[in-house]
Amino acid sequence: MKSLFHRSKPYQQNSVAGSSTMSRNSALYQEHTGIPKADPPLVGNWDSANTTIGAGVAIFHLASCRVVLCYHSTHGYYFLPKGRRDASEDTGSGAEREGFEESGYRNRLLPLPIPTRQPKAHNPSPSSAVSTPFVTEPVWTQLAAVKQTVQYILFWYIAETVPPDLEVSLSAQEKDQGMAYQYPPKFEPTLTLKERMRIEDGYEPIRHENTGVDAEEALYESYLMPVEEAIEKLGRGISADVVRKGWDAIQLRHKMEDDRSVMFQEHSA
C-alpha cells in the first residue's frame, strides 16, 4: 500500500554473516532522540462507508536478529509492509497477509509481553494462549485522513518469519488451492523463543517473488537487515518505533523465559 506515513533511502545489502552476533542490548534504542510519543486521546465517529481499517507488521527473523524492510524502487524510501485488511478478515491475519504480499516473506504474529489495556479472557483454558503473559496486540495505532470524509485506522503488529516445515506445508497448500494465500497457524503457546530458534539451525527464510497484488506492489523490494540498521533506515517516526518496540519485547520475552527456567530448576532441586 502506498505510504501515508513515512519516507526514507536505498539499501546496500550487507553480508548476513555475523549478524546473529548483534548486540541484544535494547537499552541502546532508548537513547534514540526521535522516539515518538502517543498523541492525546480523541473522540471521533465514522460509519462503515467512511472507515478503512489497515494493518502493518514488523517481521523478525529471530535466529539472526534481523527484520524485514520493504523499499520502493521508484520513489526511493523504506517502509514496513502494511495495507487494508480484507472484508471479514481478522486484523491480525490481515497484517500477516499484507506482510507476505508486500515483502514476500511468510510470517505469523509473535506473542510478546506487550503493554496493553486489553483484558485477559475470563476463565481461559490452562492450555490456551491467553493463559501466558504474552499477547499479539498492536504496538502502535495510527489515524490518517485518506479523503475529506474517509478515516484510515492502521494497527501495527509484531511477527516472525515462519519455520522451515511451515514454509513447506503452506507452499504446498497454496499450490493445492490454486495459489490462494494460506493463513499460518498461530505460534505454539508452549514454545519458548530459544526452542523456536533451535528449529532453524542455519535456515535462511525464503523470500517469495511476485507476491504483490498490483502494479504498485510490483515495484517493492524487500530485505532482511540487522535491527539496528533497519531502525536507522526508517528514521524518526512510528515505523522505526514499531521495530524498536518489537525488538525490545523479544528481548524481554527471552529474559522472562530464562528467569522462569531458572526458577523451575531451583524449585525442582
PyMOL commands that set and color helices and strands:
alter all, ss='L'
color gray80, all
select helices_A, chain A and resi 19-21+27-30+48-50+62-64+91-103+129-131+164-176+193-198+217-219+227-234+238-268
alter helices_A, ss='H'
color red, helices_A
select strands_A, chain A and resi 51-61+66-72+78-79+82-84+107-109+140-147+150-161+220-226
alter strands_A, ss='S'
color yellow, strands_A
deselect
rebuild
show_as cartoon
